[in-house]
Amino acid sequence: SPKAKPPSLREQFRQNAEDERTQWRHVPRWQKILIGAIFAGCIGGLGAIAIFDDGPDDRNSSITAGAGVPALTEKGLGAFIKTYQAEFDTSEVVSATFSKDDVALKVPTADGKPRHEEWRYRGAKFEKVADARRNADSQGQIDLAAIDLSALEDNIAEARTTLNVEKPDQILVWVERAVVGDRGPSVRIQVGNQFQEIGMLVTDLSGQTVIDRAPFSPSAG
């Protein structure tokens, strides 16, 4: 694995908070309670934590999703990107958040201006949840087709086994623009468990360069 840079996720979370508050309004109440218990006093406005069935360490078999939601695998995400492109005539997003229950999307407006609409994909269909609004200063368009999906699946498996999270059964993936140090588009993987132990891995879209790495530490917080 590539050598990680010193972690700065806490700073990244603070700078991303305002941009993610809108998505927070659409998170189910039980997920808000769980997130609040984990991040109270430290982090605001994060997206939902998704519960996944834990399984063997096989690269594919342990990653599942609800009906009509793409699995976090090369095959599942590849099929979703094709579906997204057919729906919106583009493979670009402002951001995308993948969970077991849905995919939360900020879709660029067709007029070419720095604006986006908010959509949700679940039950194998797209649902508009918010009208157009301006992008945050840190946001720009990200091409989902530029993500190395095989590397992403490998990195999810690595995150589950190397971030000091015992028996992880929670996975969440953000595709976003990392604002710290103007690092450009990134993939942020979060794994956690029933004990509210959380680890993070952030890479570029190729999955080969680690931007941030934050294993769970019992002394954190």
C-alpha positions in Angstrom: 0.0 0.0 0.0 1.2 3.6 -0.6 2.7 5.5 2.3 0.1 7.7 4.0 0.5 11.3 4.7 -0.1 12.6 8.2 -3.8 12.5 8.9 -5.8 15.7 8.9 -9.4 14.3 8.7 -10.7 16.4 11.6 -9.8 19.6 9.7 -11.4 18.2 6.5 -14.6 17.3 8.4 -14.9 20.8 9.7 -14.5 22.4 6.3 -16.9 20.0 4.7 -19.6 20.4 7.4 -21.5 23.3 5.8 -21.7 21.5 2.5 -23.0 18.3 4.1 -25.7 19.8 6.3 -28.3 19.6 3.5 -27.7 15.9 3.1 -28.0 15.5 6.9 -31.7 16.6 6.8 -32.5 13.5 4.7 -30.8 11.0 7.1 -33.2 8.7 9.0 -33.6 9.5 12.7 -31.9 6.3 14.0 -28.8 7.1 11.9 -28.7 10.6 13.3 -28.8 9.3 16.8 -25.9 6.9 16.1 -23.8 9.6 14.4 -24.5 12.1 17.2 -23.3 9.6 19.8 -20.1 9.1 17.9 -19.2 12.6 16.8 -20.9 14.9 19.4 -18.9 18.0 20.1 -16.4 17.2 17.4 -18.0 16.9 14.0 -21.2 18.4 12.5 -23.3 17.6 9.5 -21.9 14.3 8.2 -23.8 11.9 6.0 -25.4 8.7 7.1 -23.6 5.6 8.4 -24.8 2.5 6.6 -25.1 -0.8 8.3 -23.8 -3.8 6.3 -24.0 -7.4 7.0 -20.5 -8.6 8.1 -19.2 -11.7 6.5 -15.9 -13.4 5.6 -13.0 -11.4 4.4 -13.6 -12.3 0.8 -13.3 -9.2 -1.4 -16.8 -9.4 -2.8 -19.0 -11.5 -0.6 -19.0 -9.3 2.5 -20.3 -6.2 0.8 -24.0 -6.2 0.3 -26.8 -3.6 -0.2 -30.5 -3.2 0.0 -32.9 -3.9 -2.8 -32.4 -1.4 -5.7 -29.2 0.1 -4.2 -25.8 -0.6 -5.8 -23.4 -2.9 -3.8 -20.0 -1.3 -3.0 -18.2 -3.6 -5.5 -16.6 -3.0 -8.8 -19.6 -4.7 -10.5 -22.3 -3.0 -8.5 -20.8 0.5 -8.8 -20.0 0.1 -12.5 -23.7 -0.8 -13.2 -24.8 2.2 -11.1 -22.6 4.6 -13.0 -24.1 3.4 -16.3 -27.6 3.9 -14.9 -26.7 7.4 -13.6 -25.2 8.4 -17.0 -28.3 7.2 -18.8 -30.6 9.2 -16.5 -28.6 12.5 -16.5 -26.6 12.3 -19.7 -23.4 12.7 -17.8 -21.2 10.7 -15.5 -20.2 13.8 -13.5 -21.4 14.7 -10.0 -20.7 17.4 -7.5 -20.7 14.7 -4.8 -22.0 11.2 -4.2 -22.5 9.4 -1.0 -23.0 5.6 -1.1 -24.7 3.7 1.7 -26.6 0.5 2.1 -29.9 2.4 2.0 -29.4 4.8 -0.9 -27.1 6.9 -2.9 -27.2 10.7 -2.1 -26.2 12.7 -5.2 -25.5 16.3 -6.0 -26.1 16.5 -9.7 -24.6 19.4 -11.8 -27.2 21.5 -13.5 -27.4 21.3 -17.3 -26.8 25.1 -17.8 -23.1 24.8 -17.1 -23.2 27.1 -14.1 -21.7 26.2 -10.7 -24.9 24.8 -9.3 -26.4 21.4 -8.5 -29.6 19.7 -7.7 -30.0 17.0 -5.0 -31.2 13.6 -5.9 -31.5 10.2 -4.1 -31.2 6.8 -5.7 -33.0 3.9 -4.0 -35.5 1.2 -5.0 -33.7 1.3 -8.4 -35.0 4.8 -9.2 -34.0 8.4 -8.9 -35.9 10.8 -6.7 -35.3 14.6 -6.7 -35.0 15.9 -3.1 -33.9 19.6 -3.6 -33.9 22.2 -6.4 -30.9 23.8 -7.8 -28.5 25.8 -5.5 -25.0 27.1 -5.9 -22.0 24.9 -5.2 -19.9 25.6 -2.2 -16.6 27.3 -3.0 -14.8 23.9 -2.5 -17.0 22.0 -4.9 -16.5 21.2 -8.5 -17.6 18.5 -10.8 -16.2 15.0 -10.4 -16.4 12.3 -13.0 -17.6 9.0 -11.5 -16.2 7.2 -14.6 -12.7 8.3 -13.5 -12.8 6.2 -10.3 -10.8 3.0 -10.5 -13.6 0.8 -9.2 -11.4 -2.3 -8.8 -9.0 -0.3 -6.6 -11.9 1.1 -4.7 -13.2 -2.4 -3.9 -9.7 -3.4 -2.8 -9.4 -0.3 -0.6 -12.8 -1.0 1.1 -11.5 -4.5 1.9 -8.2 -3.0 3.2 -10.1 -0.5 5.3 -12.1 -3.2 6.9 -9.0 -5.1 7.9 -6.3 -2.5 8.6 -8.0 0.4 10.4 -8.1 -1.2 13.9 -11.9 -1.6 13.8 -12.9 -4.9 15.3 -15.5 -6.8 13.2 -16.6 -3.8 11.1 -20.2 -4.0 9.9 -20.6 -0.4 8.8 -19.4 1.1 5.5 -19.9 4.5 4.0 -18.2 5.9 0.9 -18.1 9.6 -0.1 -17.0 10.8 -3.5 -16.2 14.5 -3.0 -13.7 17.2 -3.5 -11.2 17.3 -0.6 -10.8 20.9 0.4 -7.7 20.6 2.7 -4.6 21.6 0.8 -6.6 21.8 -2.5 -6.2 18.1 -3.0 -8.9 17.8 -5.6 -11.5 14.9 -6.0 -11.2 12.1 -3.5 -12.9 8.9 -2.3 -13.5 8.7 1.5 -14.1 5.3 3.0 -15.5 5.0 6.6 -15.8 1.7 8.4 -17.2 1.2 11.9 -18.8 -1.3 14.2 -21.5 -1.8 16.8 -19.1 -0.4 19.5 -19.0 3.0 17.6 -15.4 2.5 16.7 -14.6 4.3 13.4 -11.8 4.3 11.0 -11.2 6.4 7.8 -9.3 6.0 4.6 -9.2 8.7 1.9 -7.6 8.2 -1.5 -7.5 9.9 -4.9 -9.8 8.6 -7.6 -7.2 6.1 -8.8 -7.2 4.5 -5.3 -3.4 4.4 -5.5 -2.5 7.6 -3.5 -3.5 7.8 0.2 -4.6 11.3 1.1 -5.5 10.6 4.7 -5.6 7.6 6.9 -7.1 7.5 10.4 -7.3 4.1 12.1 -9.5 3.8 15.2 -7.7 4.8 18.3 -9.1 3.9 21.8 -7.7 7.2 23.1 -9.3 9.4 20.4 -11.8 11.9 21.6 
